[in-house]
Amino acid sequence: MKIFQYHPEILARFPAIVGGVIFAQGMTNGPAPESLQAAFLAEQQATLQRLGNTPLSQVKSLAAWRGAFREFGVDPTQYRSAAEALLRRLTKKGDIPSINLLVDLANLVSIRYALPVAVFDTHALTGTVTVHFADGSERYTTLGLSETEVEHPELGEVVFSDETGLVIARRWCWRQSEQSAAGPETTNAIITVEAHHANAHSDIEAALNDLLALLYTYAGGNFIPGILDAHNPALSIQGQTTGV
């Protein structure tokens, strides 16, 4: 079955998109161990040195995401890609706090490559997750709110949703949902890293390899990775699952 896919309309409008996707099962989450916290702090300092005084708007990968946001009608200075928001926090505050093991390793890779990395817990999902243009009927709950507080994406907004219309990310890579956030009980997840810029394929391959190495080291489990683009738009697995 297909675990994750790009809708043909997305590929037609954004033919340069490259997505690294990992279907992860049997992981262990919790507080980040000291060794991961130290690696994350070291990466933050290295990132600050690498960026120097370069405005985030001039980082090629972030500029490409800004262009993608504008293409589907979103002001990227009002709604920033997850990678830009994370780097903005780092450059303005000087550090990024530890959340948990899975979130920290995702954020480590995100700031290293200036690309959005998301860990979506699959416990609430049904069937295939698709990146598509919203029709406005889909259901979304803001991270941190009760799952009974439902809102709907705007018509034409790019979202990730499952086969029931449950949205796990709004404005492509702006913000995850409450249902999809990686918490202490997360064992199975879909992990994504995406890019639109000229060197997207090589950067996605490197970021995916880094993610897998960190996952094997700190979270354990079993992983099915794939690199998706206009020619290979879906990650599939053999056999059937209950949900994903």
Phi, psi and omega in degrees: 000158176280130177268318186211140180206158171260132178292145180306326179293327176294315181294327178291321181277329183233069186293344181273355184299136173231129180237126169267127185229137176235126169265114187246135178226147174073027179279167172240124177248172181154195177300142178294132177293163184302323182295322177288320177300319179294318179295321180294317178296319178297320178294323177298316180293320178296322179294317178299318178293320181293320180288322183056233180260012181293124175298142181299331179295343180260359174285123191304316182294322179288322177299322179295322177293322176301318179296321179295318179299314179300324183298328177253025167086023181246133176285113185285355173267347174265318177240105185268146174303154183303323180293317180293321178298320180293315180290328176297317176300315182296314184288332181269324183260339179092349178200165176238123184290154175286136178252296173198177187305307185293318179293320181296317181290327175294317180293326177301311180291325180299312181287332178297320185252357183056047180226147179288129176238129181232142174246110182256111173298133185265005188300329184261002188268151178234121175071206186285138170270128183237136171271119187205171174278128183289147172261358177097350180270347185294159185249133181221138174240123182299139178305128179098351180256166177294145180294349176279348181269088188259137171232176184234139177293163179282151177302127179088355177288143177277126181225163166255126175216161177269189186287348177265357183090011176284119182273130178250352173206133177255157180048048179064281182230037179275307184205139176280171178265167175299318184293332188264353185295139179283118180238187184302331184268000183294125175238327180241140184203158165254126183244129184233148169221130190226155182206155177236350190281177189298323181262029188302315185300313182291321180291320178294318179299316179294316180295320179296318178297320178296317178301314180298318179298317179293319179297314178300319184289317191252329187253337185064182178112191180238141189226136173241107182261161174198154174247121186251147175201193183298334181268343181218080194274000185218148170258122182239156174232159178281148174081189184247155173231163173268103192071225173225000000 
